Each structure stands twice: as structure tokens, then as C-alpha cells.
Amino acid sequence: MTGKIIGVIITGGVGVLLTVLGWLIWKKEKLSLMHDYHVDKVSAEDRPAFCKLSGTGLIVMGIGLLITAAILAITDSAYSFLCFAVCFAAGLAMLIFAGAKYNR
């Protein structure tokens, strides 16, 4: 029981962290939260689009973790991993697409 609670807290905490970081990158355009080589070739006119896509990718990952934590808290089902996997893959694809498109 204690292991389940710790797992839910850690999963939910990382989900909140990724969601907040995604929001800061998207809405506040805080590219300083990302490593230099991820943003060094992003032009000034592409910056808002890059921030929106990158921030949204992190938010999708964070929401996936929050949903996973909620499912783990309610049930002890392995289906929570499916939600995590789908959201993580979608968020990662958005981050890779943003880097490939705007950081050239």
C-alpha cells in the first residue's frame, strides 16, 4: 500500500512539473529552460511557433503522467501504462518535430 502511494505521488509530481515547464515554455517563451543546443538556431520569427509546439509537447507528457497517477490511485491497473505510453509518444513526437522544423 505504501509503495502504491509513493508511486502515485512521484508520478503525479513529475506530471505537474512537466505541465508547469511546458506552460512556461509555451506562454512565457522561457527558452532558457531548454538546453542551448535545442534552441540555438531558432530564429526570432520562429520563436513563438517553436515555443508553442515544444511547450504543448511537454504539457501532453505531463497530462499523460497525471492521468496515469489518477488511474493508479483509483485502480491498480496496468492500463495506466498505456495512457502514459501514448501521451509520452505524442509529446516526444511534438518535441522532435519542433526541433527538426525550427532548429535548423
N, C-alpha and C positions, 0 to 999 in steps of 0.2 A: 504493500500500500504506500509506503513512504517513497519507494522508487518511482511509482507512478506519479505521485505529486511532484517530485523533483523533476521528472521528465516533462510534465505539463508546464511547470514554471520556467524551465530552461527553454523549451520550445516556444512558449508564448513570449518570453523575454526577448529572444532573438528575433521573433516575428515583429515585435514592437520596434526594436532597434532598426531593423531593415526598413520598416514602413516610415519611420521618422527620417532616416537618412535619405530615402527616396523622395520624400516630400521636400526636404531641404534642397536636394539637388534640382528637383523639378521646379518648385515655386520660387525658391530664393536664389537659384542658379549658383549654388555654392560648389563650384568645381574643385575647390581646394580640398573637399572631402574625398576626391578621387586621386589616384596616383598620377603623377605628372605625365607619364608616357601614355596614359589613356586620353589625355586632353591636349597634348602639346601641339597638335596640328589642326585643332578645331578652329575654324575662322570665326571672326566676330559675328558675321551674319548667320552662321550655322549654330551658334551657341544656344539660342533658345530651343531650337528643334532637338539638338543633342541632349540638352538638359531634360527636356520633356520625355524623350524616349528612354534615356538612362534612368531617370527617376521613376518612371512608370514601371520599368523592369524590376527595380528594387522593391517597389510597392507591391507588385504582383507576387514576388517571392515572399515578402513579409506577410501578406494576407494569407497566402498558402500555409505558412507556418502557424498563423493564428487559428485558421480553420482546423489544422492538424491538431493543435493543442486542445481546441474545443472538443473535437471528436474523441481524442484520447481521454479527456476528463469525463465525458459522458459515458463512453463505452471503451472497452479495451480492444478495439477492433484494428485489424491490420489495414482496413480501408483508409485509415488516416494517412498511411504512407502513400497511397495512390493520389490523394489530394496534394500532398507535398510534392510528389514527383512531377505531376502535371504542371503545377504552378511554378516549380523551380525551373523546369524545362522551358516554359513560356517566358519567364523572366530572364533567364540566361540567353535565350534566343534574341530577346529585345536588346539586351546589353551588347551582344556580339554584333547585331545588325547596326546599332548606333555607332559602335567603334569602327566597323568596316565602312560605313557610309560617310561619316563626318570626320573621322580622324585619319585622313589621308594626306 
